[in-house]
Structures are given as structure tokens and as C-alpha cells.
Amino acid sequence: MTVTIWHNPRCTKSRQTLALLEARDTSVEVRHYLQSPPTEAELHWALSQLGLPAKDLLRKGEKLFKDLGLKDVADENVLIAAMATHPSLIERPIVFANAKARIGRPPEAVLDIL
């Protein structure tokens, strides 16, 4: 089984989720998504695995979210383009396994897809 985490090492929840996966002897592919941002196609795929609309993957507390005026944007493609351009807007961490995905908030939320 391949397990991938979109990880930000500066984020406590992301570090906790990665540690939880490693404690289970899970082989984890770590993608530092701020340095290697997902494409729009990858974000579409991630959202389909999560079963969420784009607005639910946005970090609404980020200053950039407000600066870009995304609060009232309903167009999925516009929101996905914003996340691809500004990966700091993407909620984290996201774990992918077994053709499913979960946001690690709380970290234990990822366990049901392993």
C-alpha cells in the first residue's frame, strides 16, 4: 500500500499526522506541497478522493484568502486555481491511501483509510 502525505513540516497537525503514520510502520511518501505545489489536475483528483468541494479545502483563516477575495467565490475552478497558485491556502495535512484521502485534522482522522 502506498501512503502519501501532503506535508508542511511547520504545521503541528501535519507533524503529528506524519508521526502517527510512522508509528504504525507505514511506508509514507512525503510531499512537501509548499515546495512542490499540486497542479490543478492533482487538486481536482484530491478533492474527488476527499469527497469535498474546493471551498472545504481552503484555509479560510489565511490572510491571503481574504486578500484574494475568495470568501464569496463559488466557482470550483477559480478556487482550485487559487490553491494551485498559492499552496499555502490548502488545508493540511492530506493523506492519500487505498484510493481515498483524509485531512489530518485531527491526525487520527486518517486512520480509517489505512
Residue, then its C-alpha position, 0 to 999 in steps of 0.5 A: m500500500t502506498v501512503t502519501i502525505w501532503h506535508n508542511p513540516r511547520c504545521t503541528k497537525s501535519r507533524q503529528t499526522l506524519a508521526l502517527l503514520e510512522a508509528r504504525d510502520t507505514s511506508v509514507e511518501v512525503r510531499h512537501y506541497l509548499q515546495s512542490p505545489p499540486t497542479e490543478a489536475e492533482l487538486h481536482w483528483a484530491l478533492s474527488q478522493l476527499g469527497l469535498p468541494a474546493k471551498d472545504l479545502l481552503r484555509k479560510g483563516e489565511k490572510l491571503f484568502k481574504d486578500l484574494g477575495l475568495k470568501d464569496v467565490a463559488d466557482e470550483n475552478v477559480l478556487i482550485a486555481a487559487m490553491a494551485t497558485h498559492p499552496s499555502l491556502i490548502e488545508r493540511p495535512i492530506v493523506f492519500a491511501n487505498a484510493k481515498a484521502r483524509i485531512g489530518r485534522p485531527p491526525e487520527a482522522v486518517l486512520d480509517i483509510l489505512 
